[in-house]
Amino acid sequence: PGSAAQRPGGAHGGVRHRLSRRAGASARHGVPESTYLLEMDGRPAFFGAYTLLIPELAEVARQFSEIDLVLPPINGLQIRPRFNRQVVMDAEEAASLAGTLPAGTAVPIHSAFTGGKVADRLLLKHDGRPELFRDAATALAPQTTVRVLPPGEPLQI
């Protein structure tokens, strides 16, 4: 296990939760982002950050028989000046990951990404439509409940 932190119970009636970083896999696109598997009260959650669908992520499935929450990036970000080099998984790859990880619930992230008007037109290419993830997950992760949240809406499970 990695580092651990505790937070006050607040609305949980003074109950303290142990949050620990259990595993991580480095992203493969040359920037220091990582993926994280966090566990709170014995309930694992996978945070995909900005990463590609890499074989090392299958190791997470070997460590956990079920993951309560998977937060995969879905925008398929590509860098135009690098011959459209893909640096983030797309919706279908994210749905495949949700199926591989045995996710109870999946919430797509980075769907509202923008690099700004100029960068989006000249430097970046992306398509973060959550419905693409939802549709792909129906076929690739049928055991997973997909929840699409508007940007900024809190998630309660």
Secondary structure as UniProt FT lines:
FT   STRAND          4..7
FT   HELIX           10..12
FT   TURN            13..14
FT   STRAND          17..26
FT   STRAND          34..40
FT   TURN            41..42
FT   STRAND          43..47
FT   HELIX           55..57
FT   HELIX           58..63
FT   STRAND          67..71
FT   STRAND          78..79
FT   HELIX           80..82
FT   STRAND          85..86
FT   HELIX           91..100
FT   TURN            101..102
FT   STRAND          103..106
FT   TURN            111..112
FT   HELIX           117..122
FT   STRAND          124..125
FT   HELIX           130..140
FT   TURN            142..143
FT   STRAND          145..146
FT   TURN            151..152
//
